[in-house]
Amino acid sequence: MAIRVPSATSILCVIFVAACGGCSAGGGGAGIGRVIQFGTTKADLFGVPAEYRALHMGLEKCFGEAVAFRAQPNGMAVGQQLEYGNIPYAILSATEYAAVENPSKLTLVASAVNSLGKTSRRAHIVVKAKSHLKTISDCAGKRFAFGTHGDLLTDIAAQKALEASGVPIKKLLPELLPPPFALEGRLYVQDDVASKIVLDLTVNAGVIDELVFEKMPATGGNPITGPSRDEFEIVGETIEVPEMVVVAGPASDVDTTQKLKDYLLTAAKDDGALCKQLGIKGFAPADPQAYDAVRQLFSRG
């Protein structure tokens, strides 16, 4: 089947791969000039996204062969390239993995470990400290700040947490702001939910990624340095969502996949530059059930 190239960015990546010297599309078999390709949604004109540069060097050292990253517009497109056999491996967020149409042919190689030492994370449903709001159900009829539109954790999982407490979206105070702040009648402020709740007296509650929350100082928050944890009360939690995952597709080679797995689970955690660039502490064995649960949540989102 012919290789499908759905974006201009992909063309640039293919040009980069060709410049490395006569690569094979699948990257599964041995041979002179082979390039082992990884699918990703992160694009870079020079072929290697900034957050993958240390990983790129580590992988090439691990394999003893060239490695390239092939950009695609979304998780569904990455999944298609894996299924067609155009690429053997991919790096996906949980949201991107959930968008893959048919993950049955994929093998989960390793999951990222976050700064809390876990392979998953949840988000906190918070209100202002000393607020008259005491439970998630009290958020009905109030302005609620979400993270990023379509994000599995700070949007979809947050919606499910609200619904589980009797607060479907229609019961929140609708937003009349223009995009990108308000989409589908909801308020989205990315990682600025904490500041929005503290500084905007009309915003009563919101959802904060626990990694973002833990990085905030315990006390001493102010408008210049940002809020602190003591300015909030946690009234609920979302379900846990797994971290980034590395997967192997049907075009992958068994021996190469084992090399990849061994590298990620052992050497990668000791590579300071790699972990810093990826924003992780290392890798651990992936739990397929955790990612299946994410797909079910996404399909109901």
C-alpha positions, -999 to +999 in steps of 0.1 A: +000+000+000+013+035-009+026+057+019+000+083+028+013+118+036-016+139+050+003+171+058+030+194+046+050+188+078+051+151+070+067+159+036+094+178+053+100+149+076+102+125+047+128+148+030+148+147+062+147+110+063+158+107+027+187+130+034+199+105+060+203+081+032+181+054+015+158+045+043+132+018+044+097+031+053+089+005+079+123+005+096+119-032+106+145-050+086+182-046+088+201-030+060+225-002+050+210+032+054+180+020+074+162+048+093+141+037+123+110+060+122+089+072+151+055+088+145+046+119+166+023+149+165+052+172+173+067+189+142+100+205+136+115+219+103+148+202+111+133+168+117+139+165+154+115+184+178+133+202+206+118+179+233+131+148+215+167+159+208+183+140+237+160+111+231+170+111+194+207+108+203+200+081+229+180+060+205+206+062+177+232+051+202+209+023+214+201+010+179+234+019+162+213+032+134+197+064+122+164+075+139+139+100+125+106+115+138+078+116+113+052+143+121+015+137+117-014+161+124-031+141+152-032+107+170-056+092+144-031+100+116-002+084+136-023+053+142-031+050+105+006+053+096+014+026+121-014+003+108-003+008+071+032-002+081+047+031+071+063+036+105+072+010+131+070+031+163+053+061+177+053+084+208+017+093+218+000+112+246-030+095+262-053+118+243-035+109+210-036+072+218-073+074+224-078+089+190-062+058+173-090+040+154-077+005+158-051+000+186-054-038+185-023-042+163-002-020+186+022-031+213+027-008+243+065-006+248+068+018+278+049+045+296+064+078+309+069+083+346+059+118+358+074+141+384+053+124+411+069+090+402+037+077+387+027+066+352-006+084+354-021+115+370-054+130+380-067+166+382-082+184+412-116+201+412-109+232+433-127+262+447-114+293+465-102+287+500-129+295+526-155+296+498-191+288+505-188+261+479-179+228+496-186+201+471-186+196+433-223+197+433-221+233+446-205+243+413-240+242+396-249+277+382-213+289+387-185+299+363-160+270+360-125+272+345-113+242+324-078+236+312-073+230+275-102+223+251-104+186+242-077+176+268-084+142+282-076+153+318-086+190+322-116+189+299-131+155+293-122+139+326-133+171+344-166+170+327-171+134+338-163+143+374-188+171+373-215+149+357-209+122+384-218+148+410-249+159+393-234+189+374-236+183+337-222+211+315-257+226+310-258+234+347-227+255+346-230+292+340-225+295+302-196+316+288-201+343+262-164+351+257-149+347+222-126+318+213-101+307+224-112+315+259-147+301+255-156+271+233-189+253+234-200+278+261-171+268+285-142+288+298-107+274+289-075+289+303-049+261+298-025+261+328-038+294+342-068+280+360-053+287+394-046+323+386-080+328+370-098+315+401-078+337+425-078+369+404-113+368+387-140+371+413-166+358+389-148+324+385-158+302+414-142+269+406-120+250+381-099+220+374-061+219+380-037+192+368-022+177+399+013+181+385+006+218+381-009+220+416+021+203+432+045+228+416+027+257+433+042+269+466+024+258+497+019+293+509+027+329+500+008+333+468+005+367+452-004+383+419+032+387+409+047+352+416+014+334+412-010+316+435-002+291+463-019+259+472-034+273+504-056+296+483-077+266+472-098+238+486-099+205+467-135+194+466-131+165+441-109+146+417-110+133+382-101+098+373-064+091+366-052+094+330-020+076+319+011+095+307+028+095+273+033+060+258+057+046+233+041+020+210+053-005+184+032-012+152+029-042+130+059-031+109+082-032+139+110-058+143+110-080+174+147-076+182+146-038+176+115-035+198+132-053+226+163-030+223+139-001+225+121-014+256+154-022+274+167+012+266+136+031+278+132+010+310+169+012+321+192+038+305+166+065+298+159+073+334+196+081+340+197+105+311+192+139+327+189+158+295+164+134+280+141+134+311+143+172+314+134+178+277+105+153+279+093+166+313+094+132+328+114+111+353+119+081+332+098+051+318+081+021+333+062-009+318+029+003+303-005-009+315-027-017+285-058-016+307-051+020+317-050+030+280-081+010+272-099+029+300-088+061+284-102+051+250-136+044+266-136+077+284-126+095+251-154+077+232-179+090+257-164+125+257 
